[in-house]
């Protein structure tokens, strides 16, 4: 055991940090883009607070378009854009660009789903009190759905976490890459087990933190 | 609780930022897969850029670097992605086929020597089902592939991306009745070489039927079940592995060429930086 950590400890630590870096940064960026997209998807729906069915159909199609590109292809597809944005096409920083692009439409759909859960009566009530659309979105829709949004956040983080496994293709490293290159390709099963255990632990932590927060913000529990 | 969580998240982020921050030294891209990665490291060792631990040979990874006098950073990534990432790397070790496909052959600095272990190990072979090595059609095909004329043609036609293994004087058997030889090959350069020699073989009563494959399993299974007479796409270690895994009986006849890995210049265009 001590031998193993002496030999691979640095590799695993580096991989863990790279994975966390490639998980949290793209998630934050994806929420910056995806949250407004999700709000737009919900509110412009037929019967929504600013309904525009045609726009909604086109926008929904656009979101689906980006969701349907396989991630591995997306990495190479957006390579020139990545270079333009962060100045390099290799490493973990470069991997964040396709990760954020892949996660944003995913976030949009998660947010849409969370906002859909809100009772129409609550919106109606806000409307009766003279709330503007902007107020309804920021004070009612987003606030009321916080527990659900947080649960969506955990799913998003873990999905991005899964995506990071293939960013090794652009030299971004990460735990998935270590498991694949050293564990699978070179038959070092101990490395594979160690990475899998690390991944399981990390996913569990992410999930429990999000669950805890969701519970805390759920007013039904107060 | 909130404070604690934000503290933990903040620490994670800060740590990961430092881990992925800038690193000094030249970045050299190598293929991430096991065999190509090891080949690339051996080439870097040959150039005196790094020294590998004793005896790792074709199993080397970037973790087996014993000495790194120039403090280079090895970036292991998808072999096919290296040419498009070359502008962001100082150097990259790239397989000849990907380099020629991406049209960057002119930025090659050095390539594997024909005498190197890697070149000898990974020479591309003409393979047939065991027992068919002496078929006159196969013999003729092998002899033409290894002839001085064809070997010279390979040398002159691929800008060093595809290199001949060296001519062998094999005799072309007399074939009275015209025969057809069906060969499965990778599109480039294998099928191109075969297309080049088809007219030569036609003079010897052998009709060459070339089938191109993008896949590395079908050509072998087709040779095994007899729907192809021969194939020309793989190297010996791959074939050995395939035979073992699939229980097939395919053997090598001749090794016409190898596809050397080359060290290509990206942001830095000369190896002089490693002479200090």
Boltz contact constraints between the chains, C-beta under 6 A:
constraints:
  - contact:
      token1: [A, 14]
      token2: [B, 19]
      max_distance: 6.0
  - contact:
      token1: [A, 17]
      token2: [B, 15]
      max_distance: 6.0
  - contact:
      token1: [A, 17]
      token2: [B, 16]
      max_distance: 6.0
  - contact:
      token1: [A, 17]
      token2: [B, 19]
      max_distance: 6.0
  - contact:
      token1: [A, 20]
      token2: [B, 12]
      max_distance: 6.0
  - contact:
      token1: [A, 20]
      token2: [B, 16]
      max_distance: 6.0
  - contact:
      token1: [A, 21]
      token2: [B, 16]
      max_distance: 6.0
  - contact:
      token1: [A, 21]
      token2: [B, 20]
      max_distance: 6.0
  - contact:
      token1: [A, 79]
      token2: [B, 84]
      max_distance: 6.0
  - contact:
      token1: [A, 88]
      token2: [B, 88]
      max_distance: 6.0
  - contact:
      token1: [A, 89]
      token2: [B, 85]
      max_distance: 6.0
  - contact:
      token1: [A, 89]
      token2: [B, 88]
      max_distance: 6.0
  - contact:
      token1: [A, 90]
      token2: [B, 75]
      max_distance: 6.0
  - contact:
      token1: [A, 90]
      token2: [B, 85]
      max_distance: 6.0
  - contact:
      token1: [A, 90]
      token2: [B, 88]
      max_distance: 6.0
  - contact:
      token1: [A, 92]
      token2: [B, 20]
      max_distance: 6.0
  - contact:
      token1: [A, 169]
      token2: [B, 78]
      max_distance: 6.0
  - contact:
      token1: [A, 169]
      token2: [B, 81]
      max_distance: 6.0
  - contact:
      token1: [A, 170]
      token2: [B, 77]
      max_distance: 6.0
  - contact:
      token1: [A, 171]
      token2: [B, 75]
      max_distance: 6.0
  - contact:
      token1: [A, 171]
      token2: [B, 77]
      max_distance: 6.0
  - contact:
      token1: [A, 181]
      token2: [B, 32]
      max_distance: 6.0
  - contact:
      token1: [A, 185]
      token2: [B, 34]
      max_distance: 6.0
  - contact:
      token1: [A, 186]
      token2: [B, 34]
      max_distance: 6.0
  - contact:
      token1: [A, 209]
      token2: [B, 5]
      max_distance: 6.0
